[in-house]
Amino acid sequence: MKLQGFLDHLLKSAPGGAQQASPQAPAQGGLGGMLNADFGKGALAGGALGLLLGKNRTTRKLATYGGLATIGVMAYKAYGEYRQQQDGGAAVEAQTVDRLPPAQAELHSQAILRALVAAAKADGHIDARERQVIEGEFSRISQDAELQQWLHAELEKPLDPAEVARSASTPEIASEMYLASLMAADEQSFMERAYLDELARQLKLDDTLKQKLEQQVRLG
């Protein structure tokens, strides 16, 4: 399933979709490319993905950056600082999505998209009609049956932070997933704040790392 190539096409075909990439980010197609676009404009704010991400003004902070690369840079900084504190000042080379070759970046990217979809469901407002619109937009861009099945399954799943967190096979992915969730959710909503807190617990983020990641979003 070529998530990266598909999603790259999705944003390149959207108004305002082209973005400046991080100089550290590897060339990516699909999911990584899609997330490398403006979270606050084009397809994300005006189209199907806007239903997922358009709620939170925090996502607009990524307008002048490459979205996926920015998540990687933020996670790298927060996780690196956290590990330095834990390891007595030793430098840490975190393996975040902005610093990985495409095959590994794809794994991170899929986990990030899964986190975004789940966070968008945290307020309970993605109904059957909205799911049809989102799936229809993805179908318009790609006829990949495996991709359609993946997206449909993600949208139909009951919201389960523990299930979402199972995609975090490394601490760096866990950090990226939590950052992406913060960007997609509304922290002022009781339901969404409760979801974020439980997701952080399931991702096994301790309070210090959780606070550093939240600070990165606020400063982003």
N, C-alpha and C positions, 0 to 999 in steps of 0.2 A: 504494500500500500504506500504509494508515493505522496504522503501528506505534504511534504515540503514543496514539490513542484506544483501541485494543485493550488496551494494557498498563495504561492508567489504569483501565479497567474491571476488569482482572484483580486489581489490588491493592485497589481499593475494595470488591470482593466478598470479600476475604480477611479472616479474623479479624485484628484489629490492624493492618489495612492503612492506615487513615487516618493521615496524617502532617502535621506542621507544615511548611509550605512556606517557602522562603527569601523574604524580602521583595523580593529582587532578581529572583527567578525569574519569567519570563513565564508566563501561564496556558497549560498544556499538556495535551494529551490523549495518548493512545497510549504510545509508548515512553518519552517523557519522564515522563509521569504514572506509569507503572509503576515507573520507577527512583526516582520521588519518594516511594517508600514505604520502610518499614523493611526493611533488608537482613537483619535478624536474626530477624524474627518473622513470623507470619501465613503467607501463601502462600510466602514465600521459605524459611522454615525448615521448615515442616510439609508443603509440597506439592511440586509438580514442580520449581519453581525452587529449592527447597532443595537439590536434587541438584546444582544449579549453584553455589550461593552459600553453602550451609550449612556447608561444611567449615571455613571460616576465621573464627576468632573476631574478626578485625579488622573484618569486616563489621558486627558488632554495635555498633561505635562509632557507626554511623550511626542508631542507634535513636531518638535524640532530634532528628534533623535530617531535612530532605528529602533523600533519597538523591541524586538527580540534581543538585539545586541544590548539595548539599555537594561533589560531585565538581567542579562548576564553580568553587565558591569556593576549594577547595583548589588546583585547577589555576591559577586566577587569581593566587593569592598566590605560589605557587612559580614560575610562569612570569614573573610581574611582577618578582619579586625578581631572578630570573636575568637578565632583560633589562636591568634597571637596572644590574646589575653589568657587563654586557657593553657598555652604552651610556654608561658613565661617570656614572651617577646620574640619568639622564633618566627621568621617569615614563613608564610604559607602560600603555596601556588595552587589556588582553588581551581578545580576543573569545571568552570561554568560554561554555559552554552556559547558565549562569545569567543571562547578560546579552544574550541574543539573542531576536529574535522567533521565533514558532513554526516558520516554514518553515526557518530556519537551525538552530534547535534540533533539528529532526527529523534533519537530516544528522548532527549531533554525536551524537544519541541512538542512531541506528542503528550508528554506529561504536563507541559504548560497549558496546552489547549484543553486537556481534560480538566485541569484546575479551573480554567476560565469558564468553561461550560457549567461546571458544578457551582462556581461562585455566582454565576448569573441566575441559577435556579434557587439560590438561598433565600430569596424573598417570596418564593412560591408563585411568581408572576409569569412564568413561561407556560402558557396554556396551549391547547391543541392547535389553535389557529396560528399562534406564533411559531410553534414547531414546524408547521407546514410551510410557513413563509421562509424560515431559515433553511429547511431542507430543499425547498424549491430553488433558492438562490444558489446553494451548493450544486444542485443538479444542473442548473443553467451553465455553470462554469465547467463542470466535469461530469463525465458519464461513468466514472470509475465506480463499479458496483460495490467493491469492497469498502471504498471510502464512504459511500452512501450508507452502507450497513453500519459502519463504525459510528458515524455521526448520529444516525437514528437511535442506535443503542445507547449512546451517551445521553441524548436528550430524553429518552424514555426511562432511564434508570431512576429509581427513587434516590433522593439525595442522601448520601452516606459518606461522611467524612473519612471513615475508616477505609472504605473501598477506594476513594480518591487517593488517599495517602499511600496505598500500596504501589502506586506508580513511582514513588520516590525511592529509587534504588541506591541513591547516594545522598549525603548531606547537602551537596550542592543543588541537586535536583529538588530536594525538599525546600531549600531556601528559595529557589526560583518559583516553585509552585505557590508558596505562601505569598511571595511578592506579587505574582500575577493575580492571585485571589484578592489581595488587598486593592489592586487596581480596578478589578471588575466589580467589587462589592461596595456597598454603602455602609461605612462604619457607624453612621448615625442611626442605622436601622437596628433595632434590638435583635431581630431574627438573623440578620446578616452578621452582626457582631458576634452573636452566639455561635454561628457556623464557623467564623474565622477562628475563634478561640478553640473550638473543638478540633478544627483541622490542624491547628498548630500543635495541639496535644497529640493527635494521631501521627503527625509528621515527626514527632519526638523533638520538637524545637524547645530548648529550654528558654526561660524567661529572658535571659540576657541576649541570646540570638534573636528571639522574637522581637524584642525592643529595637535592636539594631536594624532589622529588616523594616520595621515600621518607620523608623527614623529616616531610612533611605527613601521611602516613598514620600514622606512629608517634605524632604529636601529636594526630591527629584525634579 
